[in-house]
Amino acid sequence: MRKTLLFTTLLALSACVPAKKYNDLLEREKKCSEELEAFKRSSLDFEGKAKDFEARYSVLTKEVRGLKSDTSKLGTQFRILQIQYDKMTQQNESLEQSFDRLKTSGAKETATLQSELEAKNIELQRKEDALITLEAELKTKQQLLAEREQRVNELEEAIQRKDEATQQLKAKVATALRGFENQGLSVVQKNGKIYVSVEAKLLFASGSTAVEPNGKKALIELAKVLENENDLEIIVEGHTDTDKLTSATHPTSNWELSVLRATSVVDIFLSNSKMNPSHLMAGGRSEFHPVDPKDKSKNRRIEIIISPDLNELFEIISN
């Protein structure tokens, strides 16, 4: 619906806009829309994988707790059977000694003792078989527990490495942008991601999509930090306030303004660093994600969201 409206507006304005400029803007809007849709699908798939990882990690942790409980119970049963087995062995030896002493006491007493000895031997064999079975089951449980604990340890180590790498990268970004902190720029780490928020006053003149020199300097400093980071997904989001645009030329809406500002930032990244274009996404949020409804200046901003690659974690789970 928005694309149809924008296209209609563009047609209406084509009479007063040079054909080449109009076609360029139309092509750029189409490309931005396609890239945004592709990265939205990528983001949804990424979030789905992260939720699946959290669910499977919870199941593995629960299995480890159950295996520890089972191993403890089996160990207790094993020790009890061992005691019973030892006691039966002593009783059997005692009976055998008594049997030897009473062999000459008479056929009746001998038959009674023989019967008791056979019964004890049968019981002793039953206990021994149960002990062997329980010992084998205990070894199987212990091996399974060791495997599960190893898997959980690998996951925890991988998560720790990702967190440490994200913290180190956040420190590098904060250091590189330290000179711009009092000019509307902030660096925050949350939910395993790094958020670099830059107020529009540092980057753009009112209603403009061209980056100002001081803002360009900040973006280049950030690009230099990120250009050697290969395992990242970087989303550049444009945000506006609720004031409607009245210009007859492009951009004519907050949607268009937010998208074009985001692509301007991406263009500076790519033209001033060796960043991999496949790791970048430019998108517009227009006015619909404000951070402070009472302060429009804070809502006019560019947010650069730096996400780590979770493929290593998914590989551990799938194996």
Short mmCIF file of the C-alpha atoms (twelve columns), coordinates in Angstrom:
data_MODEL
# 
_entry.id   MODEL 
# 
loop_
_atom_site.group_PDB 
_atom_site.id 
_atom_site.type_symbol 
_atom_site.label_atom_id 
_atom_site.label_alt_id 
_atom_site.label_comp_id 
_atom_site.label_asym_id 
_atom_site.label_seq_id 
_atom_site.Cartn_x 
_atom_site.Cartn_y 
_atom_site.Cartn_z 
_atom_site.pdbx_PDB_model_num 
ATOM 1   C CA . MET A 1   0.000  0.000   0.000   1 
ATOM 2   C CA . ARG A 2   2.818  2.435   0.990   1 
ATOM 3   C CA . LYS A 3   4.828  1.472   -2.125  1 
ATOM 4   C CA . THR A 4   1.782  2.135   -4.370  1 
ATOM 5   C CA . LEU A 5   1.204  5.523   -2.728  1 
ATOM 6   C CA . LEU A 6   4.887  6.433   -3.068  1 
ATOM 7   C CA . PHE A 7   4.930  5.354   -6.705  1 
ATOM 8   C CA . THR A 8   1.827  7.438   -7.423  1 
ATOM 9   C CA . THR A 9   3.408  10.450  -5.720  1 
ATOM 10  C CA . LEU A 10  6.602  9.972   -7.694  1 
ATOM 11  C CA . LEU A 11  4.607  9.868   -10.951 1 
ATOM 12  C CA . ALA A 12  2.857  13.080  -9.992  1 
ATOM 13  C CA . LEU A 13  6.163  14.778  -9.318  1 
ATOM 14  C CA . SER A 14  7.915  13.397  -12.418 1 
ATOM 15  C CA . ALA A 15  6.831  16.463  -14.409 1 
ATOM 16  C CA . CYS A 16  9.040  18.750  -12.263 1 
ATOM 17  C CA . VAL A 17  11.915 16.322  -11.561 1 
ATOM 18  C CA . PRO A 18  14.513 15.457  -14.242 1 
ATOM 19  C CA . ALA A 19  13.910 11.996  -15.679 1 
ATOM 20  C CA . LYS A 20  17.368 10.685  -14.811 1 
ATOM 21  C CA . LYS A 21  17.155 11.861  -11.186 1 
ATOM 22  C CA . TYR A 22  13.668 10.421  -10.911 1 
ATOM 23  C CA . ASN A 23  14.736 7.053   -12.312 1 
ATOM 24  C CA . ASP A 24  17.776 6.980   -10.026 1 
ATOM 25  C CA . LEU A 25  15.637 7.667   -6.974  1 
ATOM 26  C CA . LEU A 26  13.079 5.072   -8.061  1 
ATOM 27  C CA . GLU A 27  15.782 2.454   -8.597  1 
ATOM 28  C CA . ARG A 28  17.348 3.312   -5.261  1 
ATOM 29  C CA . GLU A 29  14.010 3.017   -3.462  1 
ATOM 30  C CA . LYS A 30  13.392 -0.372  -5.141  1 
ATOM 31  C CA . LYS A 31  16.853 -1.612  -4.150  1 
ATOM 32  C CA . CYS A 32  16.402 -0.427  -0.550  1 
ATOM 33  C CA . SER A 33  13.025 -2.172  -0.326  1 
ATOM 34  C CA . GLU A 34  14.429 -5.429  -1.690  1 
ATOM 35  C CA . GLU A 35  17.418 -5.308  0.676   1 
ATOM 36  C CA . LEU A 36  15.180 -4.503  3.624   1 
ATOM 37  C CA . GLU A 37  12.894 -7.456  2.857   1 
ATOM 38  C CA . ALA A 38  15.880 -9.790  2.481   1 
ATOM 39  C CA . PHE A 39  17.421 -8.695  5.769   1 
ATOM 40  C CA . LYS A 40  14.063 -8.852  7.549   1 
ATOM 41  C CA . ARG A 41  13.785 -12.495 6.504   1 
ATOM 42  C CA . SER A 42  17.377 -13.043 7.622   1 
ATOM 43  C CA . SER A 43  16.646 -11.350 10.954  1 
ATOM 44  C CA . LEU A 44  13.511 -13.486 11.529  1 
ATOM 45  C CA . ASP A 45  15.439 -16.650 10.705  1 
ATOM 46  C CA . PHE A 46  18.252 -15.526 13.028  1 
ATOM 47  C CA . GLU A 47  15.828 -14.851 15.892  1 
ATOM 48  C CA . GLY A 48  14.139 -18.223 15.313  1 
ATOM 49  C CA . LYS A 49  17.493 -19.993 15.488  1 
ATOM 50  C CA . ALA A 50  18.372 -18.110 18.698  1 
ATOM 51  C CA . LYS A 51  15.055 -19.172 20.318  1 
ATOM 52  C CA . ASP A 52  15.609 -22.769 19.192  1 
ATOM 53  C CA . PHE A 53  19.100 -22.672 20.682  1 
ATOM 54  C CA . GLU A 54  17.767 -21.402 24.034  1 
ATOM 55  C CA . ALA A 55  15.054 -24.118 24.114  1 
ATOM 56  C CA . ARG A 56  17.475 -26.933 23.284  1 
ATOM 57  C CA . TYR A 57  20.042 -25.618 25.746  1 
ATOM 58  C CA . SER A 58  17.337 -25.727 28.470  1 
ATOM 59  C CA . VAL A 59  16.458 -29.341 27.527  1 
ATOM 60  C CA . LEU A 60  20.106 -30.414 27.688  1 
ATOM 61  C CA . THR A 61  20.521 -28.777 31.097  1 
ATOM 62  C CA . LYS A 62  17.384 -30.564 32.378  1 
ATOM 63  C CA . GLU A 63  18.674 -33.904 31.023  1 
ATOM 64  C CA . VAL A 64  21.988 -33.404 32.830  1 
ATOM 65  C CA . ARG A 65  20.190 -32.785 36.124  1 
ATOM 66  C CA . GLY A 66  18.065 -35.938 35.581  1 
ATOM 67  C CA . LEU A 67  21.130 -38.041 34.718  1 
ATOM 68  C CA . LYS A 68  22.959 -36.799 37.818  1 
ATOM 69  C CA . SER A 69  19.945 -37.813 39.951  1 
ATOM 70  C CA . ASP A 70  19.721 -41.234 38.260  1 
ATOM 71  C CA . THR A 71  23.460 -41.808 38.669  1 
ATOM 72  C CA . SER A 72  23.262 -40.973 42.365  1 
ATOM 73  C CA . LYS A 73  20.338 -43.400 42.866  1 
ATOM 74  C CA . LEU A 74  22.048 -46.176 40.912  1 
ATOM 75  C CA . GLY A 75  25.233 -45.655 42.900  1 
ATOM 76  C CA . THR A 76  23.294 -46.046 46.160  1 
ATOM 77  C CA . GLN A 77  21.573 -49.214 44.897  1 
ATOM 78  C CA . PHE A 78  24.920 -50.596 43.722  1 
ATOM 79  C CA . ARG A 79  26.490 -50.101 47.148  1 
ATOM 80  C CA . ILE A 80  23.498 -51.729 48.896  1 
ATOM 81  C CA . LEU A 81  23.648 -54.769 46.606  1 
ATOM 82  C CA . GLN A 82  27.398 -54.993 47.111  1 
ATOM 83  C CA . ILE A 83  26.882 -55.127 50.887  1 
ATOM 84  C CA . GLN A 84  24.153 -57.753 50.494  1 
ATOM 85  C CA . TYR A 85  26.350 -59.760 48.139  1 
ATOM 86  C CA . ASP A 86  29.263 -59.698 50.575  1 
ATOM 87  C CA . LYS A 87  26.959 -60.743 53.424  1 
ATOM 88  C CA . MET A 88  25.527 -63.626 51.380  1 
ATOM 89  C CA . THR A 89  29.038 -64.744 50.485  1 
ATOM 90  C CA . GLN A 90  29.969 -64.863 54.172  1 
ATOM 91  C CA . GLN A 91  26.787 -66.791 54.984  1 
ATOM 92  C CA . ASN A 92  27.497 -69.248 52.189  1 
ATOM 93  C CA . GLU A 93  31.000 -69.845 53.452  1 
ATOM 94  C CA . SER A 94  29.669 -70.369 56.958  1 
ATOM 95  C CA . LEU A 95  27.100 -72.867 55.698  1 
ATOM 96  C CA . GLU A 96  29.700 -74.731 53.712  1 
ATOM 97  C CA . GLN A 97  31.834 -75.022 56.835  1 
ATOM 98  C CA . SER A 98  28.844 -76.224 58.844  1 
ATOM 99  C CA . PHE A 99  27.995 -78.683 56.093  1 
ATOM 100 C CA . ASP A 100 31.471 -80.115 56.179  1 
ATOM 101 C CA . ARG A 101 31.313 -80.520 59.961  1 
ATOM 102 C CA . LEU A 102 27.939 -82.212 59.885  1 
ATOM 103 C CA . LYS A 103 28.473 -84.560 56.968  1 
ATOM 104 C CA . THR A 104 28.722 -87.447 59.367  1 
ATOM 105 C CA . SER A 105 25.799 -86.332 61.566  1 
ATOM 106 C CA . GLY A 106 23.159 -88.139 59.602  1 
ATOM 107 C CA . ALA A 107 21.426 -88.248 56.289  1 
ATOM 108 C CA . LYS A 108 18.452 -86.135 57.416  1 
ATOM 109 C CA . GLU A 109 20.534 -83.270 58.753  1 
ATOM 110 C CA . THR A 110 22.768 -83.486 55.689  1 
ATOM 111 C CA . ALA A 111 19.769 -83.227 53.330  1 
ATOM 112 C CA . THR A 112 18.423 -80.216 55.228  1 
ATOM 113 C CA . LEU A 113 21.734 -78.409 55.082  1 
ATOM 114 C CA . GLN A 114 22.134 -79.296 51.399  1 
ATOM 115 C CA . SER A 115 18.708 -77.832 50.651  1 
ATOM 116 C CA . GLU A 116 19.516 -74.654 52.535  1 
ATOM 117 C CA . LEU A 117 22.865 -74.398 50.782  1 
ATOM 118 C CA . GLU A 118 21.257 -74.771 47.357  1 
ATOM 119 C CA . ALA A 119 18.652 -72.115 48.202  1 
ATOM 120 C CA . LYS A 120 21.373 -69.773 49.380  1 
ATOM 121 C CA . ASN A 121 23.383 -70.413 46.217  1 
ATOM 122 C CA . ILE A 122 20.362 -69.656 44.047  1 
ATOM 123 C CA . GLU A 123 19.711 -66.410 45.965  1 
ATOM 124 C CA . LEU A 124 23.398 -65.570 45.805  1 
ATOM 125 C CA . GLN A 125 23.411 -66.077 42.019  1 
ATOM 126 C CA . ARG A 126 20.317 -63.918 41.663  1 
ATOM 127 C CA . LYS A 127 21.961 -61.136 43.668  1 
ATOM 128 C CA . GLU A 128 25.144 -61.475 41.621  1 
ATOM 129 C CA . ASP A 129 23.218 -61.240 38.320  1 
ATOM 130 C CA . ALA A 130 21.321 -58.186 39.570  1 
ATOM 131 C CA . LEU A 131 24.598 -56.641 40.683  1 
ATOM 132 C CA . ILE A 132 26.181 -57.178 37.239  1 
ATOM 133 C CA . THR A 133 23.121 -55.732 35.455  1 
ATOM 134 C CA . LEU A 134 23.018 -52.714 37.755  1 
ATOM 135 C CA . GLU A 135 26.755 -52.136 37.345  1 
ATOM 136 C CA . ALA A 136 26.399 -52.157 33.528  1 
ATOM 137 C CA . GLU A 137 23.461 -49.730 33.716  1 
ATOM 138 C CA . LEU A 138 25.438 -47.490 36.043  1 
ATOM 139 C CA . LYS A 139 28.359 -47.368 33.586  1 
ATOM 140 C CA . THR A 140 25.977 -46.512 30.742  1 
ATOM 141 C CA . LYS A 141 24.395 -43.703 32.768  1 
ATOM 142 C CA . GLN A 142 27.812 -42.373 33.758  1 
ATOM 143 C CA . GLN A 143 28.948 -42.330 30.132  1 
ATOM 144 C CA . LEU A 144 25.747 -40.577 29.011  1 
ATOM 145 C CA . LEU A 145 26.121 -38.064 31.828  1 
ATOM 146 C CA . ALA A 146 29.719 -37.355 30.792  1 
ATOM 147 C CA . GLU A 147 28.631 -36.793 27.184  1 
ATOM 148 C CA . ARG A 148 25.811 -34.446 28.196  1 
ATOM 149 C CA . GLU A 149 28.089 -32.501 30.551  1 
ATOM 150 C CA . GLN A 150 30.664 -32.157 27.779  1 
ATOM 151 C CA . ARG A 151 27.990 -30.807 25.416  1 
ATOM 152 C CA . VAL A 152 26.784 -28.293 28.007  1 
ATOM 153 C CA . ASN A 153 30.377 -27.261 28.766  1 
ATOM 154 C CA . GLU A 154 31.033 -26.713 25.062  1 
ATOM 155 C CA . LEU A 155 27.924 -24.555 24.794  1 
ATOM 156 C CA . GLU A 156 28.846 -22.537 27.868  1 
ATOM 157 C CA . GLU A 157 32.393 -22.019 26.582  1 
ATOM 158 C CA . ALA A 158 31.119 -20.943 23.155  1 
ATOM 159 C CA . ILE A 159 28.646 -18.532 24.747  1 
ATOM 160 C CA . GLN A 160 31.400 -17.124 26.950  1 
ATOM 161 C CA . ARG A 161 33.691 -16.649 23.936  1 
ATOM 162 C CA . LYS A 162 30.926 -14.827 22.063  1 
ATOM 163 C CA . ASP A 163 30.188 -12.605 25.072  1 
ATOM 164 C CA . GLU A 164 33.871 -11.810 25.561  1 
ATOM 165 C CA . ALA A 165 34.322 -11.055 21.850  1 
ATOM 166 C CA . THR A 166 31.250 -8.793  21.911  1 
ATOM 167 C CA . GLN A 167 32.538 -6.987  25.019  1 
ATOM 168 C CA . GLN A 168 35.946 -6.483  23.412  1 
ATOM 169 C CA . LEU A 169 34.379 -5.169  20.208  1 
ATOM 170 C CA . LYS A 170 32.118 -2.855  22.221  1 
ATOM 171 C CA . ALA A 171 35.209 -1.489  23.999  1 
ATOM 172 C CA . LYS A 172 36.942 -0.892  20.638  1 
ATOM 173 C CA . VAL A 173 33.873 0.883   19.242  1 
ATOM 174 C CA . ALA A 174 33.479 3.020   22.376  1 
ATOM 175 C CA . THR A 175 37.174 3.972   22.272  1 
ATOM 176 C CA . ALA A 176 37.038 4.884   18.577  1 
ATOM 177 C CA . LEU A 177 33.951 7.084   19.108  1 
ATOM 178 C CA . ARG A 178 34.921 8.573   22.470  1 
ATOM 179 C CA . GLY A 179 35.379 12.029  20.960  1 
ATOM 180 C CA . PHE A 180 31.730 12.119  19.852  1 
ATOM 181 C CA . GLU A 181 30.001 11.074  23.108  1 
ATOM 182 C CA . ASN A 182 28.830 14.611  23.948  1 
ATOM 183 C CA . GLN A 183 27.561 15.200  20.425  1 
ATOM 184 C CA . GLY A 184 24.585 12.826  20.485  1 
ATOM 185 C CA . LEU A 185 26.386 9.482   20.095  1 
ATOM 186 C CA . SER A 186 26.144 6.506   22.460  1 
ATOM 187 C CA . VAL A 187 27.373 2.898   22.501  1 
ATOM 188 C CA . VAL A 188 25.366 0.280   24.451  1 
ATOM 189 C CA . GLN A 189 25.629 -3.523  24.747  1 
ATOM 190 C CA . LYS A 190 22.401 -5.457  25.391  1 
ATOM 191 C CA . ASN A 191 20.885 -8.826  24.450  1 
ATOM 192 C CA . GLY A 192 24.249 -9.982  23.080  1 
ATOM 193 C CA . LYS A 193 24.359 -7.096  20.545  1 
ATOM 194 C CA . ILE A 194 26.072 -3.714  20.307  1 
ATOM 195 C CA . TYR A 195 23.873 -0.676  19.629  1 
ATOM 196 C CA . VAL A 196 25.524 2.493   18.307  1 
ATOM 197 C CA . SER A 197 22.961 5.290   18.360  1 
ATOM 198 C CA . VAL A 198 23.782 8.575   16.584  1 
ATOM 199 C CA . GLU A 199 21.404 11.525  16.832  1 
ATOM 200 C CA . ALA A 200 20.544 13.115  13.482  1 
ATOM 201 C CA . LYS A 201 21.992 16.467  14.555  1 
ATOM 202 C CA . LEU A 202 25.502 14.971  14.306  1 
ATOM 203 C CA . LEU A 203 24.922 13.484  10.844  1 
ATOM 204 C CA . PHE A 204 22.345 15.437  8.858   1 
ATOM 205 C CA . ALA A 205 20.963 18.888  8.307   1 
ATOM 206 C CA . SER A 206 17.181 19.175  8.713   1 
ATOM 207 C CA . GLY A 207 15.385 17.122  6.042   1 
ATOM 208 C CA . SER A 208 18.694 16.236  4.337   1 
ATOM 209 C CA . THR A 209 20.107 12.810  3.461   1 
ATOM 210 C CA . ALA A 210 23.686 14.068  2.991   1 
ATOM 211 C CA . VAL A 211 25.992 13.299  5.942   1 
ATOM 212 C CA . GLU A 212 27.695 16.328  7.514   1 
ATOM 213 C CA . PRO A 213 31.547 16.352  7.696   1 
ATOM 214 C CA . ASN A 214 31.749 15.823  11.475  1 
ATOM 215 C CA . GLY A 215 29.243 12.981  11.330  1 
ATOM 216 C CA . LYS A 216 31.109 11.438  8.413   1 
ATOM 217 C CA . LYS A 217 34.270 11.442  10.497  1 
ATOM 218 C CA . ALA A 218 32.498 9.474   13.260  1 
ATOM 219 C CA . LEU A 219 31.149 6.942   10.749  1 
ATOM 220 C CA . ILE A 220 34.583 6.417   9.199   1 
ATOM 221 C CA . GLU A 221 36.097 5.811   12.646  1 
ATOM 222 C CA . LEU A 222 33.422 3.181   13.293  1 
ATOM 223 C CA . ALA A 223 33.934 1.575   9.868   1 
ATOM 224 C CA . LYS A 224 37.671 1.219   10.519  1 
ATOM 225 C CA . VAL A 225 36.905 -0.743  13.701  1 
ATOM 226 C CA . LEU A 226 34.393 -3.041  11.971  1 
ATOM 227 C CA . GLU A 227 36.119 -3.678  8.638   1 
ATOM 228 C CA . ASN A 228 38.233 -6.577  9.967   1 
ATOM 229 C CA . GLU A 229 35.354 -8.222  11.881  1 
ATOM 230 C CA . ASN A 230 34.102 -11.066 9.672   1 
ATOM 231 C CA . ASP A 231 31.566 -12.782 11.960  1 
ATOM 232 C CA . LEU A 232 29.090 -9.929  12.287  1 
ATOM 233 C CA . GLU A 233 25.749 -8.826  10.905  1 
ATOM 234 C CA . ILE A 234 25.372 -5.029  10.845  1 
ATOM 235 C CA . ILE A 235 21.974 -3.362  10.476  1 
ATOM 236 C CA . VAL A 236 21.768 0.393   9.857   1 
ATOM 237 C CA . GLU A 237 18.341 1.775   10.784  1 
ATOM 238 C CA . GLY A 238 17.083 5.264   10.031  1 
ATOM 239 C CA . HIS A 239 14.587 6.884   12.437  1 
ATOM 240 C CA . THR A 240 12.662 10.172  12.193  1 
ATOM 241 C CA . ASP A 241 10.355 12.197  14.400  1 
ATOM 242 C CA . THR A 242 6.608  12.634  13.789  1 
ATOM 243 C CA . ASP A 243 6.906  15.937  11.885  1 
ATOM 244 C CA . LYS A 244 5.588  15.497  8.354   1 
ATOM 245 C CA . LEU A 245 7.731  16.556  5.381   1 
ATOM 246 C CA . THR A 246 6.353  19.334  3.165   1 
ATOM 247 C CA . SER A 247 9.006  19.275  0.436   1 
ATOM 248 C CA . ALA A 248 7.877  18.784  -3.156  1 
ATOM 249 C CA . THR A 249 11.147 17.005  -3.958  1 
ATOM 250 C CA . HIS A 250 12.618 13.833  -2.535  1 
ATOM 251 C CA . PRO A 251 12.477 12.811  0.203   1 
ATOM 252 C CA . THR A 252 8.746  13.451  0.485   1 
ATOM 253 C CA . SER A 253 7.934  11.243  3.513   1 
ATOM 254 C CA . ASN A 254 9.494  10.147  6.775   1 
ATOM 255 C CA . TRP A 255 9.684  6.610   5.415   1 
ATOM 256 C CA . GLU A 256 11.732 7.747   2.460   1 
ATOM 257 C CA . LEU A 257 13.866 10.035  4.612   1 
ATOM 258 C CA . SER A 258 14.695 7.275   7.109   1 
ATOM 259 C CA . VAL A 259 15.631 4.789   4.348   1 
ATOM 260 C CA . LEU A 260 17.763 7.262   2.387   1 
ATOM 261 C CA . ARG A 261 19.621 8.348   5.519   1 
ATOM 262 C CA . ALA A 262 20.378 4.724   6.372   1 
ATOM 263 C CA . THR A 263 21.700 4.063   2.865   1 
ATOM 264 C CA . SER A 264 23.828 7.214   3.064   1 
ATOM 265 C CA . VAL A 265 25.509 5.785   6.170   1 
ATOM 266 C CA . VAL A 266 26.088 2.435   4.424   1 
ATOM 267 C CA . ASP A 267 27.594 4.247   1.408   1 
ATOM 268 C CA . ILE A 268 30.096 5.992   3.705   1 
ATOM 269 C CA . PHE A 269 30.990 2.682   5.385   1 
ATOM 270 C CA . LEU A 270 31.680 0.974   2.056   1 
ATOM 271 C CA . SER A 271 33.510 3.871   0.392   1 
ATOM 272 C CA . ASN A 272 35.845 4.462   3.351   1 
ATOM 273 C CA . SER A 273 36.651 0.925   4.561   1 
ATOM 274 C CA . LYS A 274 36.993 -2.712  3.516   1 
ATOM 275 C CA . MET A 275 33.706 -3.760  5.126   1 
ATOM 276 C CA . ASN A 276 31.983 -6.742  3.482   1 
ATOM 277 C CA . PRO A 277 28.752 -5.502  1.813   1 
ATOM 278 C CA . SER A 278 27.077 -8.868  2.429   1 
ATOM 279 C CA . HIS A 279 27.228 -8.202  6.194   1 
ATOM 280 C CA . LEU A 280 25.361 -4.879  5.912   1 
ATOM 281 C CA . MET A 281 21.680 -4.002  5.772   1 
ATOM 282 C CA . ALA A 282 20.080 -0.551  5.436   1 
ATOM 283 C CA . GLY A 283 16.493 -0.011  6.529   1 
ATOM 284 C CA . GLY A 284 14.097 2.725   7.552   1 
ATOM 285 C CA . ARG A 285 11.829 2.776   10.625  1 
ATOM 286 C CA . SER A 286 10.276 6.173   9.917   1 
ATOM 287 C CA . GLU A 287 8.687  7.661   13.074  1 
ATOM 288 C CA . PHE A 288 7.341  4.430   14.563  1 
ATOM 289 C CA . HIS A 289 10.116 3.436   16.988  1 
ATOM 290 C CA . PRO A 290 10.689 6.510   19.171  1 
ATOM 291 C CA . VAL A 291 13.048 6.323   22.146  1 
ATOM 292 C CA . ASP A 292 11.611 9.383   23.887  1 
ATOM 293 C CA . PRO A 293 8.072  10.546  22.943  1 
ATOM 294 C CA . LYS A 294 8.718  13.854  24.741  1 
ATOM 295 C CA . ASP A 295 12.002 14.696  22.961  1 
ATOM 296 C CA . LYS A 296 11.803 14.640  19.164  1 
ATOM 297 C CA . SER A 297 15.512 15.330  18.769  1 
ATOM 298 C CA . LYS A 298 16.367 11.950  20.313  1 
ATOM 299 C CA . ASN A 299 13.983 10.165  17.960  1 
ATOM 300 C CA . ARG A 300 15.729 11.618  14.887  1 
ATOM 301 C CA . ARG A 301 18.648 9.201   14.804  1 
ATOM 302 C CA . ILE A 302 20.604 6.462   13.090  1 
ATOM 303 C CA . GLU A 303 20.946 3.170   14.960  1 
ATOM 304 C CA . ILE A 304 23.739 0.783   13.971  1 
ATOM 305 C CA . ILE A 305 23.015 -2.697  15.393  1 
ATOM 306 C CA . ILE A 306 26.024 -5.044  15.466  1 
ATOM 307 C CA . SER A 307 25.081 -8.724  15.961  1 
ATOM 308 C CA . PRO A 308 27.524 -11.641 16.470  1 
ATOM 309 C CA . ASP A 309 27.434 -14.785 14.307  1 
ATOM 310 C CA . LEU A 310 25.827 -17.682 16.241  1 
ATOM 311 C CA . ASN A 311 26.663 -20.427 13.718  1 
ATOM 312 C CA . GLU A 312 29.206 -21.999 16.103  1 
ATOM 313 C CA . LEU A 313 26.528 -22.427 18.772  1 
ATOM 314 C CA . PHE A 314 24.056 -23.928 16.307  1 
ATOM 315 C CA . GLU A 315 26.739 -26.356 15.085  1 
ATOM 316 C CA . ILE A 316 27.410 -27.581 18.648  1 
ATOM 317 C CA . ILE A 317 23.684 -28.192 19.192  1 
ATOM 318 C CA . SER A 318 23.178 -29.943 15.829  1 
ATOM 319 C CA . ASN A 319 26.088 -32.317 16.529  1 
# 
